[in-house]
Amino acid sequence: MMLDGYGRNINYLRVSVTDRCNLRCRYCMPEEGISHLGHSSILSLEDIARLIKISTDVGVNKIRLTGGEPLVRKNLSQLIDYIAAIPRIDDIAITTNGILFADMATEFKKAGLQRINFSLDSLVDEKFKYITRRGDLQQVRKAIFKALELEMHPIKINVVVINGFNDNEILDFVELAYNYPFHIRFIEFMPIGDLFYWKKERMLSCDVIKSRVEQKYELITARTIKGNGPAKYYSINGGQGTVGFISPMSNHFCGECNRIRMTADGRLRACLYEKTETDLGAALYSGASDEELRQLFINVINRKPARHHMDDGWGVGNQRKMYQIGG
């Protein structure tokens, strides 16, 4: 166990395996003019696995692979296999937009992937294509039901609720959780870069979202769903799945945060909104020992801030966007 300066047990590492993505969601990435990390800058699968193994020496036992879109990284199943072989890791998950997942799902499960989170902001083809600029909703649907077929429970679907765009689909998503054992997680819209799509008036609080759900469904406080996230879950009376609410803007959950983040080029952040990074990649390539790398993990955990300040906006000092850090 590794406690930070505020007594939080930091046991969860989110690992970005690439800053590339096959979509261009309006609130996340610009449509063009994106500068990607070069191939030589990105950690190899073996180096990622080494750093993850070292992180277990300071208490990490949960790993989530992110991007960009992690499934565009070649040989990802090999990395999952490496991670699954690390004795102290007992939870391996991926967050994906689902476009490529269906064809890879069986291979991933065989390698050791346990859980899957899908990012999905609309159940309407035209709206999905609009928000993603290029996505195919039917591919995502296929992926979600493939995960169900493979029993990769719990299957979570992350929905960023944007006032005036998809807030009229809230009950449609709940219906999906009513009919199937899915866990729908409504997330407050938050600034994750300096893109013009972010506007405060587009943010709906989780209290408002929950009140809309309760106009049709009876919600019952649910047991904790396996995972590492800050969602407050509710069972749906008579339904198979749950709904959860994640409120980074209206009611931050930083007092319970248990995570740190590593970028695709090996930079470690104590918080998504922290501007300071520790360059594990540079240390690794300069020949640092496992003990020296372990100490860098400890230093980052010790400097983890008490809370984020995302209500102040992304900030010009934050040079990276969320897709470059890992969602």
C-alpha positions in Angstrom: 0.0 0.0 0.0 1.2 3.5 -0.9 -0.6 6.4 0.7 -0.2 9.9 -0.7 0.1 13.1 1.4 -3.7 13.1 2.0 -4.0 9.5 3.1 -5.3 8.1 -0.2 -4.3 4.6 -1.2 -2.8 5.0 -4.7 -3.3 1.6 -6.3 -4.5 2.4 -9.8 -2.4 3.3 -12.9 -4.0 4.5 -16.1 -1.6 3.9 -19.0 -1.9 5.7 -22.3 -0.5 3.5 -25.0 -0.9 6.0 -27.9 -1.9 9.6 -28.4 -3.5 8.6 -31.8 -7.2 8.2 -32.3 -9.5 7.0 -35.2 -12.2 9.5 -34.2 -12.1 13.3 -33.7 -14.7 14.0 -31.0 -15.5 17.7 -30.9 -14.9 18.2 -27.2 -11.6 16.2 -27.2 -9.6 16.7 -30.4 -9.4 19.3 -33.2 -10.4 18.0 -36.6 -7.0 18.5 -38.2 -3.6 20.0 -37.5 -2.8 17.5 -34.8 0.9 16.8 -34.0 1.4 13.2 -32.8 4.3 11.7 -30.9 6.9 10.1 -33.2 7.4 6.3 -33.1 10.7 6.7 -31.4 9.1 8.8 -28.6 6.5 6.2 -27.6 7.4 3.5 -25.0 7.8 0.0 -26.3 5.4 -2.7 -25.0 8.3 -4.2 -23.0 9.1 -0.8 -21.4 5.5 -0.2 -20.5 5.3 -3.6 -18.9 8.6 -3.0 -17.0 7.2 0.3 -15.6 3.9 -1.3 -14.7 5.8 -4.1 -12.8 7.8 -1.4 -10.9 4.6 0.4 -10.0 3.4 -2.7 -8.2 6.2 -2.3 -5.8 4.6 0.9 -4.6 1.1 -0.6 -4.3 -0.4 -0.5 -7.8 -2.6 -3.5 -8.6 -5.1 -2.1 -11.1 -4.3 -1.1 -14.7 -6.4 0.6 -17.3 -5.1 1.0 -20.9 -6.2 4.2 -22.6 -5.2 6.4 -25.5 -6.0 8.3 -27.6 -7.7 5.2 -28.8 -5.7 2.3 -27.4 -6.9 -0.2 -30.0 -5.0 1.6 -32.7 -1.7 0.5 -31.0 -0.3 -2.5 -32.7 0.1 -5.7 -30.8 -2.0 -4.5 -27.9 -2.9 -8.1 -26.9 0.8 -8.8 -26.4 0.9 -5.9 -23.8 -2.2 -7.3 -22.1 -0.4 -10.7 -21.9 2.7 -9.1 -20.4 0.6 -7.3 -17.8 -1.5 -10.4 -16.9 1.8 -12.2 -16.1 2.7 -9.6 -13.4 1.8 -11.3 -10.1 0.4 -8.3 -8.2 -1.9 -7.1 -11.0 -5.4 -8.3 -10.4 -7.4 -6.0 -12.6 -6.8 -5.2 -16.3 -9.2 -3.0 -18.2 -9.4 -0.9 -21.3 -11.4 2.3 -22.2 -12.2 2.4 -25.9 -14.5 4.1 -28.4 -15.4 0.6 -29.6 -14.9 1.1 -33.3 -12.2 -1.7 -33.6 -13.1 -3.8 -30.5 -15.5 -6.5 -31.9 -12.8 -8.1 -34.1 -10.2 -8.0 -31.4 -12.4 -8.9 -28.4 -11.7 -12.7 -28.3 -8.0 -12.2 -28.6 -8.0 -9.6 -25.8 -9.9 -11.8 -23.4 -7.6 -14.7 -24.1 -4.6 -12.5 -23.3 -6.1 -11.5 -20.0 -8.3 -8.5 -20.4 -11.0 -8.6 -17.8 -13.1 -5.5 -18.2 -14.1 -2.9 -20.9 -15.4 0.6 -20.8 -17.0 2.0 -23.9 -17.2 5.8 -24.6 -20.5 6.5 -26.3 -22.3 9.8 -26.4 -25.3 9.2 -28.7 -27.5 6.3 -29.8 -28.5 8.2 -32.9 -26.4 7.5 -36.0 -26.4 11.1 -37.3 -25.6 12.6 -33.9 -22.9 10.1 -33.3 -21.3 10.9 -36.6 -21.6 14.6 -35.8 -19.9 14.4 -32.3 -17.2 12.0 -33.4 -16.8 13.6 -36.9 -16.3 10.2 -38.5 -17.6 7.3 -36.3 -19.9 4.4 -37.2 -22.4 3.8 -34.4 -23.2 0.3 -35.6 -19.6 -0.7 -35.1 -19.8 0.4 -31.5 -23.1 -1.4 -30.9 -21.5 -4.5 -32.3 -18.6 -4.1 -30.0 -20.8 -3.7 -26.9 -22.8 -6.8 -27.6 -19.6 -8.7 -28.4 -18.4 -7.9 -24.9 -21.7 -9.1 -23.6 -21.4 -12.3 -25.5 -17.9 -12.9 -24.0 -19.2 -12.1 -20.5 -16.7 -9.3 -19.9 -18.6 -8.0 -16.9 -19.1 -5.4 -15.7 -19.6 -3.7 -19.1 -19.6 0.1 -18.6 -20.8 2.7 -21.1 -19.5 6.2 -20.5 -21.8 9.0 -21.7 -20.7 12.6 -21.5 -23.9 14.6 -21.2 -23.9 17.8 -23.2 -26.8 20.2 -22.7 -28.5 20.8 -26.1 -26.8 17.9 -27.8 -27.6 14.6 -26.1 -29.5 15.4 -23.0 -32.7 14.3 -24.7 -31.2 10.8 -24.9 -30.7 10.3 -21.2 -33.7 8.1 -20.8 -32.8 6.1 -24.0 -29.5 5.2 -22.4 -31.2 4.2 -19.1 -33.5 2.0 -21.2 -30.4 0.2 -22.5 -29.4 -0.5 -18.9 -32.9 -1.6 -18.0 -33.0 -4.2 -20.8 -29.4 -5.4 -20.6 -26.8 -5.9 -17.8 -24.9 -2.7 -18.8 -23.7 0.0 -16.5 -24.4 3.4 -17.9 -22.3 6.1 -16.4 -23.4 9.7 -17.0 -20.4 12.1 -16.9 -20.7 15.9 -16.5 -19.2 17.7 -19.4 -15.9 19.2 -18.4 -13.1 21.2 -20.0 -10.4 18.8 -21.2 -8.5 21.1 -23.5 -8.8 24.6 -25.0 -11.2 23.6 -27.7 -14.1 26.0 -28.5 -16.7 23.2 -28.1 -16.5 23.6 -24.3 -19.0 26.1 -22.9 -20.2 26.2 -19.3 -23.8 26.4 -20.4 -23.4 23.0 -22.0 -22.7 21.3 -18.6 -25.6 19.6 -16.8 -25.0 18.7 -13.2 -25.5 15.0 -12.2 -28.3 16.2 -9.9 -30.2 17.4 -12.9 -29.4 14.3 -14.9 -30.5 12.0 -12.0 -33.8 14.0 -11.6 -34.6 13.4 -15.3 -34.0 9.7 -14.9 -36.2 9.5 -11.8 -39.1 11.0 -13.8 -39.5 7.5 -15.4 -37.4 5.0 -13.4 -37.1 4.2 -9.7 -33.5 4.2 -8.7 -32.2 2.1 -5.8 -28.7 2.7 -4.3 -26.6 -0.1 -5.7 -23.7 -2.1 -4.4 -20.3 -1.0 -5.6 -19.6 -2.1 -9.2 -16.2 -3.6 -9.8 -13.8 -1.0 -11.0 -11.9 2.1 -9.9 -14.1 5.0 -10.8 -15.9 7.6 -8.8 -19.4 6.9 -10.1 -22.3 6.7 -7.6 -24.3 3.7 -8.8 -28.0 3.0 -8.7 -29.9 -0.1 -9.7 -33.0 0.3 -11.8 -36.1 -1.2 -10.2 -37.0 -4.1 -12.5 -34.0 -3.6 -14.7 -30.9 -5.7 -15.4 -28.2 -3.0 -15.3 -27.3 0.1 -13.3 -26.9 3.8 -13.9 -24.0 5.8 -12.4 -23.3 9.5 -12.1 -19.8 11.0 -12.3 -19.7 14.6 -11.1 -16.2 16.1 -11.6 -17.6 19.6 -12.0 -20.5 19.9 -9.5 -19.1 17.7 -6.7 -15.5 16.7 -7.2 -14.5 13.3 -5.9 -10.8 14.0 -5.3 -10.9 12.9 -1.7 -11.4 9.3 -2.9 -9.0 9.5 -5.9 -6.7 6.5 -6.1 -5.1 7.0 -9.5 -2.0 8.3 -11.3 -1.5 8.5 -15.1 1.3 7.6 -17.5 1.4 9.0 -21.0 2.5 7.1 -24.1 5.9 8.6 -23.9 6.4 7.7 -20.3 5.6 10.8 -18.4 3.9 10.3 -15.1 1.1 12.7 -13.8 -0.4 12.7 -10.3 -3.6 14.2 -11.6 -5.2 14.8 -15.0 -5.1 18.5 -14.4 -1.6 18.6 -13.0 0.8 20.5 -15.2 3.9 18.9 -13.7 5.2 15.6 -15.3 7.9 13.2 -14.3 9.7 11.8 -17.3 10.0 8.1 -16.6 10.8 7.4 -20.2 14.0 9.6 -20.1 15.1 8.0 -16.9 14.5 4.5 -18.3 16.5 5.2 -21.5 19.3 6.7 -19.5 19.8 3.4 -17.7 17.9 4.0 -14.5 17.7 1.0 -12.2 14.3 -0.4 -11.0 14.9 1.2 -7.6 15.5 4.6 -9.2 12.4 4.3 -11.2 10.4 3.1 -8.2 11.5 6.3 -6.4 10.2 8.4 -9.2 6.8 6.7 -8.7 7.0 7.5 -5.0 7.8 11.2 -5.7 4.8 11.6 -8.0 2.5 10.0 -5.5 3.8 12.2 -2.7 3.1 15.3 -4.7 -0.5 14.4 -5.7 -2.6 17.4 -5.1 -5.6 17.5 -2.7 -8.0 18.2 -5.6 -8.2 19.3 -9.2 -9.2 22.8 -10.4 -11.0 21.9 -13.6 -13.7 24.4 -12.8 -11.1 27.1 -13.6 -10.7 25.6 -17.2 -7.9 23.7 -18.7 -5.4 26.5 -18.5 -2.8 27.6 -21.0 -0.1 26.2 -18.8 -1.4 22.7 -19.4 0.4 22.0 -22.7 -1.1 18.6 -23.3 -4.7 17.8 -24.1 -6.6 14.9 -22.6 -6.1 12.6 -25.6 -2.3 13.1 -25.1 -2.5 12.3 -21.4 -4.9 9.4 -21.4 -8.6 9.6 -20.7 
